[in-house]
Amino acid sequence: MTAATNNPGKGEGQKVGVAILGLGTVGTEVLRLLNEKSEDFERRIGGPVEVVGVAVSDKSKPRPNVNPDLITDDAFSLVQRDDVDLVIEVIGGIDYPRRVVLEALRAGKSVVTANKALVAAHGAELSDAADSSGVDLFFEAAVAAAIPVVGPLRRSLAGDTVNKVVGIVNGTTNFILDAMDSTGADYQEMLAEATRLGYAEADPTSDVEGHDAASKAAILAGLAFHTRVTAADVYCEGISKITAEDIAAAKSADCTIKLLATCERVVDEDGSEAISARVYPALIPRRHPLATVRESFNAVFIEAEAAGRLMFYGNGAGGNPTASAVLGDLVAAARNIVHGGRAPGDSTYANLPILDFGQVRTRYHIDLHVDDRVGVLADVARTFSDNGISLRTVRQEGSDEGARLVIVTHQALEKELEDTVEQLRANDAVLAVNNVIRIEGMDV
Amino acid sequence: MTAATNNPGKGEGQKVGVAILGLGTVGTEVLRLLNEKSEDFERRIGGPVEVVGVAVSDKSKPRPNVNPDLITDDAFSLVQRDDVDLVIEVIGGIDYPRRVVLEALRAGKSVVTANKALVAAHGAELSDAADSSGVDLFFEAAVAAAIPVVGPLRRSLAGDTVNKVVGIVNGTTNFILDAMDSTGADYQEMLAEATRLGYAEADPTSDVEGHDAASKAAILAGLAFHTRVTAADVYCEGISKITAEDIAAAKSADCTIKLLATCERVVDEDGSEAISARVYPALIPRRHPLATVRESFNAVFIEAEAAGRLMFYGNGAGGNPTASAVLGDLVAAARNIVHGGRAPGDSTYANLPILDFGQVRTRYHIDLHVDDRVGVLADVARTFSDNGISLRTVRQEGSDEGARLVIVTHQALEKELEDTVEQLRANDAVLAVNNVIRIEGMDV
């Protein structure tokens, strides 16, 4: 489990030296709050906090509110300095932060990071390095910014059995989908709006293609199921193919469309357990609590055996909310530096098998345009039944150019559903498959 | 702040001995889960957990699922035993648990409690005893059961400035008010229904008169504002005077009525800070997230400077949800026992003044039956303005027996509002004051 620490603590009143790596939106906010609230931090930690260095990529860039003596472009040297006890990594990216964070951990510095991609890709290696050095590695800010969810999963639910974690964990995509839902506009238009308002970055790929959510899903699944889960284990599908017609179809079904990160424990008839983690846009009934999450807000919905259903809701992104989470972790790590000890490391003892996505049970909403000829409905229905899929609802609307068939399946294996759709596409009576969107949350 | 601990830890693999005080709904569930999931607990803690004794009030009562060798009625001796490392207090009440818990803390045992009344009344004394012995005192289960809120306030928001905490923290009263809202039934009828369904106890006073919520408000305010707050500091008004007409009036104002625990930091024009904590039934707009909390669920809404708005929602009561919170704390305390160290104690350095309730700014919804004579409206309006209160909305409906005046004020000091109502009651043109209910959440 965790290597015990021999950290006896520097002692009450002793200074905690902090290095900040990265001075973007979050780094700037962290630095500002550490200065502005320095007395509160000292009282809460039991010793003064001093930022002793700030690493940036471009030393020449003017930074009006920062003491120039603190600025360096040599992060590797900074994290090894004797006057540094704790390192905050808010650079972003994977390879470079990985190397610097490992250097910091090996040098015996505690690390607080907001870097979801780094933790999702290399969490195990970083955790082992933290264990070896007997220092803390905290990453609340990596998932859902200010909304405490890493802490509750690591700590409050440590005595419970978590069965499911479903989250809206990306503000950019929730803003776009919510705007499409309220205005009826199409995806490109709302992506442009999101960019204009600052909810989407210049290159929005990581957000809109679901990679950001997939990193967070990996972290959440690992914590929930006490198993190592990396971003590569998470099936990932973004929102760039969602159309205004999809949103309208969802409305007719009394649903809305959300990009959901779903982490689930499944138990076989023979009692064997496995887990899955996946990100995709899904129809969700409007009565479901997650359906009420608007604009760029985030929410995480947890089902645990004893606790029942819990939901956490708030700002999942932004400089201030992310800084709040970073500083909460800083206080905890700094308290340990002053008073001794460390938090438990990752608990990954369960080591549950991770299901291949084809083996995950999901439910499809399928919208087909079919030729209006005798026997088409029977033909389509038989394709489903041949693949072992039973249908929950079927709606047929005729028109001059054929008929529209909207089908909601019962739960079935993803593989069976994919095969069915492939066969439908190959059927010449099926003129078009207008959309295939999974459905979640129907059992709430 | 916190006395550093010299707890070096028993060592990986060493046993943690647990004493459970109380074998009611929660105690029974905790014992059951510790037995059923013993392997998970051992893996998560880093050493086996063994329940070595269970204290009850009546040894003769049959307890089919409990090893009789564990049972004792001498809690004082139990908590002092050498084979006990950690004590779980789930007895309830104040005086007796206080004495036993102090005994346990002084004997160097870590304590996990679900007892809101105890912590609200004697939290400071218990915290000091825990600090002196260098052991943990945890009480997540005392507030909102399984919903993590103590942990987030103590830990995740430790780097932020919390300005407001508003919660629905009592399941009994929320069930009753929600049932009155959906059915139009009166209070006594829905209290009977709540009792029948097990949402209210045989003697529901502590719940319906707001004392349970007030204890929780004291705990939340103390954590949020780093100040010692006891139950005696919390203004407390329950729901037993709420009528079906009040609920109907709320609906006309597009509101619902909830029993709210409100903890707030206020800053004067001269920059001086103070805090308030109060419990009363209040109108809340239907669009407010707290208005959507149904049945016996709980929710806590937090506003912090960097984090912005957060909401936590789930089961606030019940054997299983409370056990979940107790066991999360048990894992944390047990990890410290095995690996060394302890969590920080209470942070109460801010020591902010606690406002007298009369000095709290609130807003009233007042429903008057007035004599239908010339000048009554002017007279009533002048009573408000004489007390410095401005009116937000006024609605007058005439009838054969006089007129009904429904008034919503702007924010004003509670004292001014109380004085106004007193003067209105004394005015012989005011035939009846049908209700006076405060309003919250209008600025969401």
Interface residues (C-beta under 8 A of the other chain):
Chain A: M1 T2 A4 T5 G9 G11 E12 E29 L33 K37 D40 F41 R43 R44 G46 E140 A145 A146 I147 P148 G151 P152 R155 S156 L157 A158 G159 D160 T161 H226 P289 T292 A304 E305 A306 A307 G308 R309 L310 M311 F312 Y313 G314 N315 G318 N320 P321 A323 S324 A325 V326 L327 G328 D329 L330 V331 A332 R335 N336 H339 G340 G341 R342 P344 S347 Y349 A350
Chain B: M1 T2 A4 T5 G9 G11 E12 E29 L33 K37 D40 F41 R43 R44 G46 E140 A145 A146 I147 P148 G151 P152 R155 S156 L157 A158 G159 D160 T161 H226 P289 T292 A304 E305 A306 A307 G308 R309 L310 M311 F312 Y313 G314 N315 G318 N320 P321 A323 S324 A325 V326 L327 G328 D329 L330 V331 A332 R335 N336 H339 G340 G341 R342 P344 S347 Y349 A350
